[in-house]
Amino acid sequence: MKPLKEFTIPFVGLKVGKHHFEYKIEQAFFDYFEYDEFNNVHVDVHLVFEKKTTLLELNFKISGFVNVNCDVTNEPYNQTIDNEFDLVVKFGDGYNDEDTDILIVPHGTYEINVQQYIYELIVLAVPIKRVHPGVEDGTLDSDILDKLEELSPKLKEEKEKEEETDPRWNTLKKLLTDK
């Protein structure tokens, strides 16, 4: 996959110190990654890029929302996300990204692409179970919720009231309590 040009930071020409980068992530970004879990995306990425003499420190902060489908009702809703990630880039003999917080790039590298880190940061900020806020507070009116309520197992007390036990079982129940 060819890296997107706007997410490549040529750090060779930057002075030592902090530099700020801002990105607005839309649905086209995830279309590029062929990720189709989101209906719509509006996320702001604030990147503080600190260049030091021997290493680079990157601090990513994201905030915004992604429009996803609820796992219970399949209704679309806006899930707010907020996440942060720190990355340290060091220089070494070869490329190594085995550690999640440390990236080692070969000496002579003059630019770094941050699109993969932004992608992973947004995807990991979305909760595993996506539940529409209307389901949690009871304000969502959905046919699926009505059907789930109809098909849900009834409480134990309600079952006992509905089912009258056969009197023949009462003598057997006495055996359990006579021990």
C-alpha positions in Angstrom: 0.0 0.0 0.0 1.5 3.3 -1.1 1.7 5.8 1.8 -0.5 8.9 1.6 1.7 12.0 1.0 0.0 14.3 3.5 0.9 12.0 6.4 4.6 11.9 5.6 6.7 14.2 7.8 10.2 15.1 6.4 12.0 15.7 9.7 15.4 16.4 8.3 14.6 20.1 7.6 12.9 20.7 10.9 14.7 22.5 13.7 15.3 20.8 17.1 12.2 21.4 19.2 8.4 20.9 19.1 6.4 21.1 15.9 2.6 20.8 15.7 0.7 19.0 12.9 -3.1 18.7 12.6 -5.1 16.3 10.4 -8.8 16.1 9.8 -9.7 12.5 9.2 -12.7 11.7 7.0 -14.3 8.6 5.6 -12.0 8.7 2.5 -9.0 7.9 4.8 -10.7 4.6 5.9 -11.7 3.8 2.3 -8.0 4.0 1.4 -7.4 1.3 4.0 -10.4 -0.7 2.8 -11.9 -0.6 6.3 -15.7 -0.6 6.1 -16.8 -0.8 9.7 -17.5 3.0 9.9 -20.4 4.7 8.1 -18.9 8.2 8.5 -15.8 9.6 10.3 -15.0 13.1 11.6 -11.9 12.9 13.7 -9.3 15.6 14.5 -5.7 14.5 15.1 -3.3 16.7 16.9 0.3 15.6 16.6 3.1 17.1 18.7 6.3 16.2 16.9 9.4 16.8 19.1 12.7 16.6 17.4 15.7 15.9 19.6 19.3 15.4 18.6 19.2 11.6 18.9 15.5 10.7 18.7 12.0 11.9 17.8 9.0 11.9 20.1 5.5 11.9 18.7 2.4 12.5 20.8 -0.9 11.8 19.0 -4.2 13.0 20.4 -7.5 12.3 18.6 -11.0 13.5 19.3 -14.2 13.3 17.3 -16.7 10.8 16.3 -17.3 7.8 14.1 -20.7 6.7 12.9 -21.1 3.0 13.5 -24.0 0.6 13.6 -25.2 -0.6 17.0 -24.5 -4.3 17.8 -27.9 -4.7 19.4 -30.3 -2.9 17.0 -28.1 -2.3 13.9 -29.2 1.4 14.1 -26.4 3.9 13.1 -25.2 6.3 15.7 -22.3 8.6 16.4 -19.7 7.1 18.7 -17.5 9.8 20.3 -13.9 8.8 20.5 -11.0 10.3 22.4 -7.5 8.7 22.6 -3.9 9.4 23.0 -0.6 7.7 22.0 3.1 8.4 22.4 5.7 7.1 20.0 9.5 7.3 20.3 11.4 7.0 17.0 15.1 6.0 17.4 17.8 5.5 14.8 19.5 2.1 14.5 21.0 -0.3 12.0 17.6 -1.5 10.6 13.9 -1.0 10.6 12.2 -2.5 13.7 8.6 -1.9 14.8 8.2 -4.9 17.1 7.7 -2.7 20.2 4.4 -0.7 20.1 5.8 2.4 21.7 9.3 2.5 20.0 10.0 2.6 16.3 13.6 2.0 15.1 14.4 3.4 11.7 17.7 3.0 9.8 20.3 5.8 10.0 19.9 8.1 7.0 16.1 8.1 7.2 14.8 11.6 6.5 11.0 11.2 6.8 8.4 9.3 8.7 4.9 8.4 7.7 2.3 8.5 10.5 -0.8 7.2 8.6 -0.7 3.7 10.1 -0.5 5.0 13.6 -3.4 7.3 13.1 -5.5 4.5 11.6 -4.8 2.1 14.5 -5.4 4.8 17.1 -8.8 5.6 15.7 -9.8 1.9 15.2 -8.7 1.0 18.7 -10.5 4.0 20.3 -13.9 2.6 19.3 -15.4 0.3 22.0 -15.6 -3.4 21.2 -19.3 -3.6 21.9 -21.1 -0.8 20.2 -24.4 0.0 21.9 -26.6 2.9 20.8 -27.1 5.4 23.7 -30.8 5.1 23.2 -30.7 1.4 24.0 -28.9 2.1 27.3 -31.3 4.9 28.5 -34.4 3.3 27.0 -35.3 6.2 24.6 -34.6 4.4 21.3 -37.8 3.1 19.7 -36.9 0.2 17.4 -38.7 -2.9 16.0 -35.6 -5.0 16.8 -35.7 -4.0 20.5 -39.4 -4.8 20.6 -38.7 -8.2 19.1 -35.8 -8.8 21.5 -38.0 -8.0 24.5 -40.7 -10.4 23.2 -38.3 -13.2 22.7 -36.2 -12.7 25.8 -36.4 -15.3 28.6 -38.7 -14.4 31.4 -37.6 -13.9 34.9 -37.6 -16.9 37.2 -40.4 -15.5 39.5 -42.6 -14.8 36.5 -42.2 -18.4 35.3 -43.2 -19.8 38.6 -46.3 -17.7 38.8 -47.3 -18.7 35.2 -46.6 -22.4 35.7 -48.5 -24.2 38.4 -46.6 -27.2 39.5 -48.2 -30.5 39.2 -49.2 -31.7 42.7 -47.5 -35.1 42.1 -44.1 -33.4 42.2 -44.7 -32.0 45.7 -44.0 -35.4 47.4 -40.7 -35.7 45.5 -39.8 -32.2 46.6 -40.3 -33.3 50.2 -37.6 -35.9 49.7 -35.1 -33.1 48.9 -35.9 -31.2 52.1 -36.2 -34.2 54.5 -32.5 -34.9 54.5 
